[in-house]
Amino acid sequence: MGVALYEVLQHMGIDVCETEFGKNLGRGVFEFRVRQTASEILARRGHPKQSGRDPDKADILLRVYCHAYGEKVVLLVAAYDKGKDPSRKRENSEIALARRRLADFERGHKA
């Protein structure tokens, strides 16, 4: 996840919604999806393939819910391992949590 956050989300911000890495969920929240290994993500960003054994061969299916705050800041408001619980109920619960946290953040900044 760290590689994906650094190599993709940090560089693209909300523009990930124009790729397979993201989806705009509305009401200020967007989803950052990780479905690749760290090596695959690095290769997409033009880094040379790592030689030797790839410790990242396991399938990864993670979700991070974000908010673009201004031009250069992305707030991470919730995340979970969708591979461990792919149910629609869990997904909806995590999105609701992200929206509550964003609302709390926005209320705190207005005060």
C-alpha positions in Angstrom: 0.0 0.0 0.0 2.9 2.4 0.8 4.2 2.0 -2.7 0.8 2.7 -4.2 0.2 5.7 -2.0 3.6 7.2 -2.9 4.0 6.2 -6.5 0.4 6.7 -7.7 -1.8 8.7 -5.3 0.8 11.3 -4.3 1.6 12.0 -7.9 -1.9 11.9 -9.3 -4.2 13.1 -6.5 -7.8 13.1 -7.5 -6.8 12.4 -11.1 -6.6 8.7 -10.2 -10.4 8.8 -10.8 -9.6 8.9 -14.5 -7.8 5.6 -14.2 -8.4 2.1 -13.0 -6.9 3.2 -9.6 -9.8 5.4 -8.7 -13.5 6.2 -8.6 -15.4 9.4 -7.6 -18.0 8.4 -5.0 -19.5 11.8 -4.7 -20.0 14.1 -1.7 -16.3 14.9 -1.6 -15.1 11.3 -1.3 -13.1 9.3 -3.9 -11.9 5.8 -3.8 -8.2 4.8 -4.4 -8.1 1.1 -5.4 -5.0 -1.1 -5.2 -5.3 -4.4 -7.2 -1.6 -4.8 -8.1 1.5 -5.9 -6.4 4.2 -3.3 -5.4 6.4 -4.5 -8.3 3.6 -4.0 -10.8 2.9 -0.5 -9.5 6.6 0.4 -9.7 6.8 -0.9 -13.2 3.8 1.2 -14.3 5.7 4.3 -13.0 8.7 3.4 -15.1 10.9 1.8 -12.4 13.0 -1.1 -13.5 11.8 -4.6 -12.6 13.3 -5.9 -9.4 15.6 -8.9 -9.9 15.2 -12.0 -7.8 12.2 -13.3 -5.9 9.2 -11.0 -5.8 7.8 -11.0 -2.2 4.7 -9.1 -3.4 3.2 -11.9 -5.5 0.1 -12.2 -3.4 -3.1 -10.7 -4.8 -3.8 -7.3 -3.2 -7.3 -5.8 -3.1 -7.3 -2.7 -0.9 -9.5 0.4 -0.8 -8.6 3.8 0.6 -11.2 6.5 0.7 -9.9 10.1 0.2 -10.8 13.7 -0.1 -9.0 16.3 -2.2 -8.3 19.2 0.2 -7.1 22.1 -1.9 -4.7 21.7 -4.7 -2.0 19.6 -3.1 -3.4 17.8 -0.1 -5.2 14.4 -0.1 -6.9 13.4 3.1 -7.1 9.7 3.8 -10.4 9.2 5.6 -10.8 5.5 5.7 -9.4 2.2 4.3 -9.9 -1.5 4.4 -8.8 -4.8 2.9 -11.5 -5.7 0.4 -9.8 -9.0 -0.3 -10.6 -10.2 3.2 -14.2 -9.0 3.2 -15.6 -8.3 -0.3 -19.2 -7.9 0.8 -21.3 -5.0 -0.4 -22.4 -4.4 3.2 -18.8 -3.9 4.3 -18.0 -1.6 1.4 -21.0 0.6 2.1 -20.1 0.7 5.8 -16.6 1.9 5.0 -17.8 4.5 2.6 -20.3 5.8 5.2 -17.4 5.9 7.7 -15.3 7.9 5.3 -18.1 10.4 4.8 -18.7 10.8 8.5 -15.0 11.4 9.1 -14.9 14.0 6.3 -17.9 15.8 7.7 -16.2 15.8 11.2 -13.1 17.3 9.6 -15.1 20.0 7.7 -17.0 20.9 10.9 -13.7 21.3 12.8 -12.3 23.6 10.1 -15.4 25.8 10.1 -15.2 26.3 13.9 
